[in-house]
Structure formats: C-alpha cells, structure tokens
Amino acid sequence: MQWNVVVSLVVTVVVAGTGYGATYLTNLRLARRKDHLDRVNRQLGDLYGPLYAQSEAVNRAWRKFVARHGSGPSRDTLGD
C-alpha cells in the first residue's frame, strides 16, 4: 500500500472514532441532565402540589367566611 492511502485510512478511522466518542459522551451528559431535571421537577411537584391545594382550600374557606359574616373586622373594631 502507498503511504498516502494508509494515512488517509488512519485519519478516517481516528476522525470516526473521535466523533463516536464525542457523541457518546454528549448523549451520556444529556441523559444525566435529563434525569436530574426530572428528579428536581418531581421534588417541586411533591412540595408545591400539596402547598397549592392547601392555599386553595384556605382561600375558599376565607371567601365563604367573608360571604357569611361580612368583610371581616374593620380597623375600628381592632382598636387601632
């Protein structure tokens, strides 16, 4: 074989191997990032889901209280 053919084959194999390695590492990093993001989203949902439900329940209870008893205490009745 001639040297230029050998060199071109070696360069082709090295470039292909480097491209495969870079693609593999990038996909691995993206998969880890996606797993981390899914975990954080799950944790936020576990925290803010019940917190939102509690906030809605308190707001509904307050609106019913105000509807039944008026607008609540005024500044005059609080002694300010």
C-alpha positions in Angstrom: 0.0 0.0 0.0 1.0 3.5 -0.6 1.6 5.9 2.4 -1.0 8.4 1.3 -3.7 5.6 1.3 -2.6 4.4 4.8 -2.5 7.9 6.2 -5.9 8.7 4.8 -7.4 5.4 6.2 -5.8 6.1 9.6 -7.1 9.7 9.6 -10.6 8.5 8.6 -10.7 5.9 11.4 -9.4 8.4 14.0 -11.9 11.0 13.0 -14.8 8.5 13.0 -13.7 7.2 16.4 -13.4 10.7 17.9 -16.8 11.6 16.5 -18.4 8.4 18.0 -16.7 9.1 21.4 -17.8 12.7 21.4 -21.4 11.7 20.5 -21.4 9.1 23.2 -20.2 11.5 25.9 -22.6 14.2 24.8 -25.6 11.8 24.9 -24.4 10.5 28.3 -24.2 14.0 29.7 -27.6 14.9 28.3 -29.2 11.8 29.8 -27.8 12.6 33.2 -29.0 16.2 32.9 -32.5 15.0 31.9 -32.6 12.6 34.9 -31.5 15.4 37.2 -34.1 17.7 35.8 -36.9 15.0 36.1 -35.9 14.5 39.8 -36.0 18.2 40.6 -39.4 18.6 38.8 -40.7 15.6 40.8 -39.5 17.1 44.1 -41.0 20.5 43.2 -44.3 18.8 42.4 -44.2 16.9 45.7 -43.7 20.2 47.5 -45.8 22.7 45.7 -48.7 20.3 44.8 -49.9 20.0 48.4 -48.9 23.6 49.2 -51.1 24.8 46.3 -54.0 22.6 47.4 -53.8 23.9 50.9 -53.6 27.5 49.7 -56.7 27.0 47.6 -58.6 25.4 50.5 -57.7 28.3 52.8 -58.8 30.9 50.1 -62.1 29.1 49.6 -62.7 28.9 53.3 -61.9 32.6 53.7 -64.3 33.6 50.8 -67.1 31.6 52.4 -66.4 33.2 55.8 -66.5 36.7 54.3 -69.7 35.9 52.4 -71.3 34.6 55.5 -70.0 37.2 58.1 -69.3 40.3 56.0 -66.0 41.7 55.0 -64.2 40.8 58.3 -63.2 43.1 61.1 -62.6 46.7 60.4 -59.9 48.9 61.8 -62.3 50.5 64.3 -63.1 47.1 65.9 -59.5 46.1 66.2 -58.7 49.1 68.5 -56.1 50.8 66.3 
